[in-house]
Amino acid sequence: MIPTLRSLWLVAGLLLAASASQAASVTFAGLSYSGDSKSIPARFPYSLRLEKAQASRGNALNKQLAAKLAADKPRHFELNPQGLTSLKGQDQAVVATLLITGETVSAERFGDVAKLMTQVRAQAMFFDFKSMTVLRSYPLSFAYLDLIDHYPNEREMQERFATLYYGDQDKPGILQRFADVMRDATVPDQVPRFLQVAKVRLGDDARKELPPELARTPGTAETWAADLFAENLSSKTGVPLLPYTKGYAIGNTLSMRVSEGDVFMLKLPEADYAITLDIPKFRHIKSGEVPAGTSYIYGAYAHVNIQEPVSGKNYLDADFKNGEVKLVPASQDTIDDFPAYHEAIKGLFAKLADNLAGNRSDWLKSSTAASDIDKQIHSTQQLLKACK
């Protein structure tokens, strides 16, 4: 009998499950970067400068990460802090890394002010060190957007970027968010089921509202939307997802380089359940006006489909909408629409994920015309349980 692709992945899954269940510990590999190693300096200049600066002060990012993990230990596995060199000669091992998948730093003049947008996207990724296969991944990110009264210089951009790693006031940065994910993360103790944002489509009406930093390079906007959805779903429900790979993986192979220099080619399993996001448009309307200012409702629209590709069964297949209010003071003579649209689509994904996590809200019924939405939510919740 000729083995099918699905049967081969089932065998691989059983091997991975055996590896994970026998692993008394998870080895921490530190910080890593996704994609072709030669392009890493061009794609992650601010992260690399931050890493180099901290290392020169004797406080390397890997050292800081290890300290956070030691202070707030993972609840579901023992963490081996000895690094990849401790794995030589071992047949089986599960490795975890903070994989940086994208960074954005963009400055744009806007009337009398400048808009500075910075963002880091990352994954808390677990992989089998022997088979070099991804076991699971938890997406995380931090975006910072502010308006300043002058065009920022390079030093100010780097300072804002450091905020993404260390946090701002009560908002934890990437380092702490990674530690928080590791505290609650699990490794599979049975044949894992894989969930992935597989496809993103943005309509022309939605695309024309995007800022240049998202619209300039093909695939960037789709990655932004996929990561936004995946992070909200994962953080609300605790379910891991395979990373959305368009732009930094070739076929089912993901290249990454750990900060100590080693390069790995990781195999990505085939997703058992595929998520497709369609974002056709953004809209805003004036909702009120007084002498002090004007209020607007900014709306985001999305169709979310979660399907089992083999059977064609749909678990979730519905249109959703979400509105967020933006107040504009009378003294402000220019309006940047995108931050409000960003909050609207982020709110849509967060509220949907919250309902999938079991926190039903009135928003759900008001956001969709699907008459069987309760049944769809329940069906999807069962699917998510199978993926944990």
LINGI-V884368 format. One record per residue. N is the residue number from 0. RES is the residue in one small letter. PHI is phi in radians with two decimals (none if undefined). Layout:
BEGIN
N/RES/PHI  N/RES/PHI
END
This chain:
BEGIN
0/m/none  1/i/-1.44  2/p/-1.19  3/t/-1.51  4/l/-1.07  5/r/-1.13  6/s/-1.18  7/l/-1.11  8/w/-1.18  9/l/-1.13  10/v/-1.08  11/a/-1.06  12/g/-1.11  13/l/-1.09  14/l/-1.11  15/l/-1.14  16/a/-1.10  17/a/-1.07  18/s/-1.06  19/a/-1.18  20/s/-1.18  21/q/-1.50  22/a/-1.34  23/a/-1.31  24/s/-2.58  25/v/-1.98  26/t/-1.49  27/f/-1.56  28/a/-1.66  29/g/1.44  30/l/-1.41  31/s/-2.56  32/y/-2.22  33/s/-1.52  34/g/1.60  35/d/-0.96  36/s/-1.08  37/k/-1.19  38/s/-1.62  39/i/-1.05  40/p/-1.03  41/a/-1.38  42/r/-1.61  43/f/-2.28  44/p/-1.11  45/y/-1.30  46/s/-1.12  47/l/-1.15  48/r/-1.13  49/l/-1.11  50/e/-1.08  51/k/-1.14  52/a/-1.11  53/q/-1.18  54/a/-1.12  55/s/-1.16  56/r/-1.61  57/g/1.34  58/n/-2.32  59/a/-0.98  60/l/-1.03  61/n/-1.07  62/k/-1.14  63/q/-1.17  64/l/-1.10  65/a/-1.06  66/a/-1.15  67/k/-1.13  68/l/-1.19  69/a/-1.26  70/a/-1.37  71/d/-2.28  72/k/-1.18  73/p/-1.01  74/r/-1.53  75/h/-1.98  76/f/-2.83  77/e/-1.47  78/l/-1.83  79/n/-1.60  80/p/-1.53  81/q/-1.39  82/g/1.46  83/l/-1.17  84/t/-1.09  85/s/-1.31  86/l/-1.64  87/k/-1.05  88/g/1.54  89/q/-1.51  90/d/-1.40  91/q/-2.40  92/a/-2.88  93/v/-1.86  94/v/-2.07  95/a/-2.10  96/t/-2.53  97/l/-1.56  98/l/-1.65  99/i/-1.45  100/t/-1.88  101/g/-2.98  102/e/-2.43  103/t/-2.32  104/v/-2.35  105/s/-2.43  106/a/-2.08  107/e/-2.54  108/r/-1.24  109/f/-2.54  110/g/1.13  111/d/-1.61  112/v/-2.18  113/a/-2.13  114/k/-1.75  115/l/-2.04  116/m/-2.03  117/t/-2.27  118/q/-2.70  119/v/-2.12  120/r/-1.99  121/a/-2.66  122/q/-2.41  123/a/-1.55  124/m/-1.87  125/f/-1.98  126/f/-2.49  127/d/-1.43  128/f/-1.28  129/k/-1.39  130/s/-1.54  131/m/0.92  132/t/-2.13  133/v/-1.16  134/l/-1.63  135/r/-2.98  136/s/-2.67  137/y/-2.04  138/p/-1.32  139/l/-2.62  140/s/-2.80  141/f/-2.57  142/a/-2.07  143/y/-2.34  144/l/-2.29  145/d/-2.50  146/l/-1.91  147/i/-2.24  148/d/-1.52  149/h/-2.70  150/y/-1.29  151/p/-1.20  152/n/-1.56  153/e/-1.09  154/r/-1.09  155/e/-1.17  156/m/-1.10  157/q/-1.15  158/e/-1.11  159/r/-1.07  160/f/-1.18  161/a/-1.05  162/t/-1.03  163/l/-1.10  164/y/-1.43  165/y/-1.85  166/g/1.67  167/d/-2.45  168/q/0.95  169/d/-1.61  170/k/-1.71  171/p/-1.18  172/g/-1.49  173/i/-1.02  174/l/-1.09  175/q/-1.24  176/r/-1.11  177/f/-1.11  178/a/-1.08  179/d/-1.11  180/v/-1.13  181/m/-1.10  182/r/-1.02  183/d/-1.84  184/a/-1.19  185/t/-2.21  186/v/-1.90  187/p/-1.16  188/d/-1.91  189/q/-2.60  190/v/-0.99  191/p/-1.30  192/r/-1.90  193/f/-1.92  194/l/-2.07  195/q/-2.69  196/v/-1.29  197/a/-1.72  198/k/-2.60  199/v/-2.29  200/r/-2.20  201/l/-1.99  202/g/-1.22  203/d/-1.05  204/d/-1.15  205/a/-1.32  206/r/-1.10  207/k/-1.23  208/e/-1.61  209/l/-1.35  210/p/-1.28  211/p/-0.96  212/e/-1.15  213/l/-1.70  214/a/-1.60  215/r/-1.15  216/t/-1.86  217/p/-0.96  218/g/1.65  219/t/-1.14  220/a/-1.15  221/e/-1.12  222/t/-1.13  223/w/-0.99  224/a/-1.19  225/a/-1.10  226/d/-1.15  227/l/-1.10  228/f/-1.18  229/a/-1.08  230/e/-1.12  231/n/-1.15  232/l/-1.11  233/s/-1.18  234/s/-1.22  235/k/-1.42  236/t/-1.88  237/g/1.36  238/v/-1.54  239/p/-1.40  240/l/-2.34  241/l/-1.17  242/p/-1.18  243/y/-1.24  244/t/-1.82  245/k/-1.05  246/g/1.86  247/y/-2.42  248/a/-2.46  249/i/-1.99  250/g/1.05  251/n/-1.85  252/t/-2.12  253/l/-2.00  254/s/-1.57  255/m/-2.61  256/r/-2.21  257/v/-1.32  258/s/-1.14  259/e/-1.40  260/g/2.04  261/d/-1.17  262/v/-1.96  263/f/-2.20  264/m/-1.95  265/l/-1.76  266/k/-1.50  267/l/-1.79  268/p/-1.11  269/e/-1.31  270/a/-1.21  271/d/-1.37  272/y/-2.32  273/a/-1.95  274/i/-1.80  275/t/-2.07  276/l/-1.97  277/d/-2.04  278/i/-2.05  279/p/-1.38  280/k/-2.87  281/f/-2.13  282/r/-2.51  283/h/-2.49  284/i/-2.34  285/k/-1.36  286/s/-1.94  287/g/-3.09  288/e/-2.64  289/v/-2.32  290/p/-0.95  291/a/-1.33  292/g/2.89  293/t/-2.26  294/s/-1.92  295/y/-2.24  296/i/-1.88  297/y/-1.75  298/g/-1.98  299/a/-2.12  300/y/-2.22  301/a/-2.66  302/h/-1.83  303/v/-2.03  304/n/-2.17  305/i/-2.10  306/q/-2.33  307/e/-1.56  308/p/-1.03  309/v/-1.13  310/s/-1.59  311/g/1.38  312/k/-1.27  313/n/-1.65  314/y/-1.66  315/l/-2.36  316/d/-2.72  317/a/-2.67  318/d/-1.52  319/f/-2.36  320/k/-2.48  321/n/-2.62  322/g/-2.13  323/e/-2.25  324/v/-1.56  325/k/-2.14  326/l/-1.75  327/v/-2.04  328/p/-1.07  329/a/-1.07  330/s/-1.32  331/q/-1.57  332/d/-1.75  333/t/-2.29  334/i/-2.23  335/d/-1.70  336/d/-1.34  337/f/-1.07  338/p/-0.97  339/a/-1.26  340/y/-1.13  341/h/-1.05  342/e/-1.13  343/a/-1.19  344/i/-1.30  345/k/-1.09  346/g/-1.12  347/l/-1.04  348/f/-1.14  349/a/-1.17  350/k/-1.22  351/l/-1.11  352/a/-1.11  353/d/-1.11  354/n/-1.17  355/l/-1.19  356/a/-1.39  357/g/1.82  358/n/-1.67  359/r/-1.14  360/s/-2.39  361/d/-1.11  362/w/-1.00  363/l/-1.00  364/k/-1.18  365/s/-1.42  366/s/-1.66  367/t/-2.49  368/a/-1.71  369/a/-1.17  370/s/-1.21  371/d/-1.82  372/i/-1.09  373/d/-1.08  374/k/-1.14  375/q/-1.13  376/i/-1.09  377/h/-1.10  378/s/-1.08  379/t/-1.20  380/q/-1.08  381/q/-1.14  382/l/-1.08  383/l/-1.10  384/k/-1.07  385/a/-1.23  386/c/-1.67  387/k/-1.44
END
